[in-house]
Amino acid sequence: MTDKEIRNILDERKETHGSFTENAEISQGLQSVVAMGSKWYNMSAVQKEAIRVICAKIARICTGDPNHKDSWDDIAGYAILAADRIEEKYR
C-alpha cells in the first residue's frame, strides 16, 4: 500500500471517527476514570480490554459521526465478548 493510499484511508476514517488526537485524549481520559474503580484490579484481562476498547469507541462517537452505526455495534459486540467469557467461567 502506498503512502497516498494510506493517507486516503486516514482521511476517510477522520470523517467517521473524528480527530485522532481528540479521540485519543477522550479515550485515555475515560480509561483513567474507569481504572479508578475499586474493582478494577479484580477484573480479568478480557474485562479490562473490553472496557478499554469500549472507551475508544465512545470517544469515536463523541469526536466523529455519532450516527455511524458501526461504532455502536462495536460497543455491543465487545460487551458481549466479555459477558460470554463470564458465562464460560461459571459453567
Secondary structure per residue as TSV (DSSP state, phi and psi in degrees):
chain	resnum	aa	ss	phi	psi
A	1	M	-	360.0	137.1
A	2	T	-	-84.1	162.9
A	3	D	H	-58.7	-39.7
A	4	K	H	-64.3	-41.9
A	5	E	H	-63.6	-41.1
A	6	I	H	-64.9	-42.6
A	7	R	H	-62.0	-37.9
A	8	N	H	-63.5	-41.8
A	9	I	H	-62.7	-44.8
A	10	L	H	-61.5	-39.5
A	11	D	H	-64.4	-40.8
A	12	E	H	-63.2	-44.5
A	13	R	H	-64.2	-33.5
A	14	K	H	-61.3	-32.0
A	15	E	H	-63.6	-42.6
A	16	T	H	-91.7	-31.1
A	17	H	H	-104.8	-12.5
A	18	G	-	82.5	-171.8
A	19	S	-	-66.8	130.0
A	20	F	H	-61.2	-40.3
A	21	T	H	-64.6	-48.5
A	22	E	H	-63.9	-41.4
A	23	N	H	-59.9	-46.5
A	24	A	H	-61.8	-41.9
A	25	E	H	-63.2	-44.5
A	26	I	H	-67.5	-46.3
A	27	S	H	-59.6	-46.7
A	28	Q	H	-64.5	-37.2
A	29	G	H	-62.6	-45.7
A	30	L	H	-61.9	-43.2
A	31	Q	H	-63.2	-37.4
A	32	S	H	-63.6	-40.9
A	33	V	H	-66.5	-47.5
A	34	V	H	-67.6	-29.6
A	35	A	T	-70.9	-10.7
A	36	M	T	-81.5	-9.0
A	37	G	S	-62.3	142.0
A	38	S	T	-64.6	-19.5
A	39	K	T	-102.2	3.0
A	40	W	G	-52.7	-45.6
A	41	Y	G	-77.0	-9.1
A	42	N	G	-90.8	-8.9
A	43	M	S	-80.4	152.6
A	44	S	-	-75.7	165.4
A	45	A	H	-59.4	-38.5
A	46	V	H	-62.9	-45.1
A	47	Q	H	-64.2	-44.4
A	48	K	H	-63.5	-42.2
A	49	E	H	-67.5	-39.2
A	50	A	H	-60.6	-44.2
A	51	I	H	-64.8	-41.1
A	52	R	H	-58.7	-46.5
A	53	V	H	-70.0	-37.3
A	54	I	H	-62.2	-39.4
A	55	C	H	-60.3	-41.9
A	56	A	H	-63.5	-40.3
A	57	K	H	-68.2	-38.9
A	58	I	H	-61.8	-43.2
A	59	A	H	-60.1	-41.6
A	60	R	H	-61.8	-40.2
A	61	I	H	-64.1	-39.4
A	62	C	H	-77.4	-20.1
A	63	T	H	-110.6	-17.5
A	64	G	S	-114.3	-135.8
A	65	D	-	-90.5	108.5
A	66	P	T	-68.6	-10.6
A	67	N	T	-98.7	8.9
A	68	H	-	-77.4	99.5
A	69	K	H	-56.9	-33.1
A	70	D	H	-54.8	-40.0
A	71	S	H	-62.7	-43.0
A	72	W	H	-67.0	-42.6
A	73	D	H	-62.7	-38.1
A	74	D	H	-61.9	-42.1
A	75	I	H	-59.3	-47.1
A	76	A	H	-61.9	-41.6
A	77	G	H	-62.4	-45.1
A	78	Y	H	-67.5	-35.4
A	79	A	H	-64.2	-40.5
A	80	I	H	-66.1	-41.8
A	81	L	H	-58.0	-44.0
A	82	A	H	-67.6	-44.0
A	83	A	H	-62.8	-39.3
A	84	D	H	-60.3	-36.6
A	85	R	H	-73.3	-26.9
A	86	I	H	-66.6	-45.2
A	87	E	H	-61.6	-40.5
A	88	E	H	-61.9	-39.9
A	89	K	H	-65.3	-32.5
A	90	Y	T	-105.8	17.0
A	91	R	-	-81.0	360.0
